[in-house]
Amino acid sequence: MGKTLRRPRGAALNMTQVNYKVPDDCKAKLESVSQQLGVSAAEGLELILKHLELDADGLPAWADRDSIPEALPMAKAS
């Protein structure tokens, strides 16, 4: 059995825990990539998010702008 990858003791201070449900294949991909990097899944996710390429509007570079809903129309003042 392999060694469980963990952050050093105390490294998670001032961090927020997240809990999201994701498809099994996405979790497996995260675990596989993290294992190849030699880090825990939490660290792997952190690295992925830190290196996520964003455009000038803060959207992922791969996002399809045409599929993103526009803001709700504002009621005109009378």
Backbone bond lengths (Angstrom), bond angles and torsions (degrees), N, CA, C in turn:
res aa  C-N    CA-C-N  psi(-1)  N-CA   C-N-CA  omega(-1)  CA-C   N-CA-C  phi
1 M - - - 1.458 - - 1.523 109.11 -
2 G 1.324 117.33 136.12 1.456 121.52 -176.38 1.511 113.02 -79.43
3 K 1.304 114.66 165.56 1.459 121.46 178.93 1.529 109.57 -72.67
4 T 1.326 116.75 135.70 1.457 121.42 176.23 1.521 108.52 -73.87
5 L 1.319 116.21 124.73 1.462 120.23 -179.89 1.519 109.33 -78.95
6 R 1.302 116.32 127.64 1.456 122.38 179.99 1.523 109.33 -140.23
7 R 1.323 114.42 157.91 1.458 119.64 173.21 1.534 107.70 -73.25
8 P 1.325 117.32 158.66 1.463 119.26 174.94 1.530 110.36 -62.02
9 R 1.321 117.16 150.38 1.457 122.41 179.74 1.526 110.29 -53.65
10 G 1.326 116.26 130.28 1.459 122.42 178.24 1.527 114.36 87.92
11 A 1.336 117.51 -6.76 1.471 120.23 -176.93 1.521 112.31 -70.77
12 A 1.320 118.43 -20.48 1.465 120.77 -176.23 1.528 113.06 -93.00
13 L 1.320 117.21 7.21 1.461 119.40 176.95 1.526 109.04 -63.11
14 N 1.307 117.27 144.28 1.470 123.70 -179.38 1.526 112.53 63.44
15 M 1.332 116.68 29.65 1.463 121.20 174.89 1.521 108.18 -116.01
16 T 1.311 116.05 154.83 1.451 122.33 179.82 1.516 109.59 -105.30
17 Q 1.314 116.25 135.80 1.458 120.60 177.38 1.523 109.07 -83.24
18 V 1.327 116.72 137.76 1.461 121.81 176.29 1.522 108.54 -117.40
19 N 1.317 115.15 152.86 1.455 120.55 179.74 1.521 108.02 -143.98
20 Y 1.325 116.20 105.68 1.452 122.04 179.14 1.513 108.59 -128.99
21 K 1.320 116.09 147.17 1.453 120.50 173.32 1.524 108.07 -91.24
22 V 1.326 115.53 128.75 1.459 121.20 178.61 1.523 108.34 -129.87
23 P 1.325 117.35 156.72 1.463 119.89 177.68 1.537 110.53 -60.02
24 D 1.322 115.63 151.00 1.467 121.43 -178.20 1.521 112.13 -55.74
25 D 1.338 117.74 -38.60 1.456 119.75 -178.02 1.529 111.74 -67.82
26 C 1.325 117.51 -32.07 1.469 120.81 177.39 1.522 110.87 -70.23
27 K 1.324 116.10 -41.14 1.469 120.16 177.25 1.525 110.24 -63.83
28 A 1.326 116.37 -42.25 1.463 120.37 179.08 1.529 110.41 -62.71
29 K 1.340 116.91 -39.58 1.468 120.58 178.69 1.524 110.59 -64.17
30 L 1.342 116.78 -44.24 1.460 120.65 178.26 1.524 110.54 -60.20
31 E 1.320 116.79 -45.36 1.460 120.67 -179.34 1.523 111.72 -65.29
32 S 1.333 116.90 -39.22 1.463 121.01 179.48 1.523 111.28 -65.83
33 V 1.329 116.45 -47.81 1.467 120.76 179.55 1.525 110.11 -62.74
34 S 1.320 117.12 -43.74 1.463 121.48 -179.69 1.519 110.85 -62.25
35 Q 1.335 116.57 -42.90 1.460 120.50 179.12 1.528 110.59 -62.08
36 Q 1.329 116.41 -41.96 1.466 119.87 178.94 1.529 111.56 -64.54
37 L 1.342 115.95 -31.32 1.467 120.48 177.30 1.527 111.93 -80.22
38 G 1.336 116.61 -14.09 1.461 120.54 -179.56 1.512 112.91 78.14
39 V 1.341 116.13 29.39 1.464 120.65 179.84 1.528 109.18 -128.86
40 S 1.323 116.55 167.41 1.456 120.68 176.23 1.528 109.36 -70.45
41 A 1.332 116.35 165.47 1.463 120.34 178.17 1.528 110.68 -61.79
42 A 1.331 117.35 -36.42 1.467 120.57 178.52 1.528 110.63 -63.11
43 E 1.334 116.52 -44.86 1.460 119.99 178.18 1.527 110.71 -67.00
44 G 1.324 116.72 -37.55 1.460 120.30 177.91 1.512 111.59 -60.96
45 L 1.333 116.34 -45.43 1.465 120.41 177.86 1.526 110.71 -62.74
46 E 1.319 116.66 -41.67 1.467 120.58 178.30 1.533 110.79 -60.33
47 L 1.332 116.89 -43.74 1.467 120.20 179.18 1.522 111.45 -64.92
48 I 1.332 116.76 -41.65 1.461 120.50 178.35 1.529 110.14 -59.89
49 L 1.331 117.04 -45.92 1.465 120.57 -179.04 1.525 111.88 -67.38
50 K 1.325 117.23 -38.26 1.467 119.96 179.35 1.517 112.02 -67.18
51 H 1.332 117.35 -27.43 1.458 121.21 -177.63 1.529 113.15 -103.33
52 L 1.336 116.35 10.86 1.463 121.03 178.73 1.521 109.04 -69.62
53 E 1.329 116.22 121.50 1.463 120.63 -178.30 1.534 109.63 -77.16
54 L 1.328 116.08 121.31 1.457 122.46 179.82 1.519 110.12 -112.19
55 D 1.345 115.59 147.66 1.457 119.16 176.46 1.527 109.50 -85.52
56 A 1.321 117.21 -174.86 1.469 122.19 -176.57 1.528 112.86 -61.33
57 D 1.335 116.78 -25.66 1.464 120.68 179.74 1.526 113.10 -90.79
58 G 1.329 117.00 3.27 1.450 120.49 179.58 1.517 114.40 83.25
59 L 1.317 117.51 12.22 1.460 121.78 177.61 1.521 109.49 -95.34
60 P 1.336 117.53 150.01 1.464 118.54 175.67 1.533 110.15 -57.43
61 A 1.321 115.96 143.56 1.462 120.79 -177.61 1.530 111.65 -58.91
62 W 1.323 118.11 -26.71 1.463 121.94 -177.54 1.531 112.58 -87.95
63 A 1.323 119.05 -3.82 1.472 121.82 -175.85 1.524 111.54 -65.98
64 D 1.315 115.82 138.98 1.465 122.47 176.65 1.524 107.67 -88.61
65 R 1.315 116.68 103.57 1.469 120.96 -176.51 1.523 112.78 -60.31
66 D 1.319 117.76 -29.63 1.461 120.64 -178.73 1.523 112.48 -68.94
67 S 1.335 117.63 -20.51 1.463 119.93 -178.82 1.527 112.58 -96.07
68 I 1.337 116.89 -1.27 1.468 120.90 -179.54 1.517 108.78 -89.49
69 P 1.346 117.22 124.22 1.479 118.78 -179.31 1.528 111.09 -63.60
70 E 1.294 114.78 143.09 1.464 121.48 175.95 1.526 108.98 -75.00
71 A 1.316 116.41 163.13 1.461 120.91 175.43 1.527 108.85 -62.58
72 L 1.315 115.34 150.86 1.452 119.67 178.44 1.532 110.30 -63.35
73 P 1.332 117.86 140.28 1.466 119.34 -179.55 1.536 110.17 -65.29
74 M 1.298 115.35 139.11 1.469 121.03 178.90 1.528 109.15 -82.15
75 A 1.322 116.33 142.58 1.459 120.47 176.76 1.532 108.00 -68.71
76 K 1.322 116.24 137.49 1.465 120.17 178.98 1.515 109.62 -73.98
77 A 1.320 115.54 139.22 1.465 119.84 175.68 1.510 109.19 -71.93
78 S 1.326 116.94 139.31 1.466 118.61 -178.49 1.491 112.57 -97.33
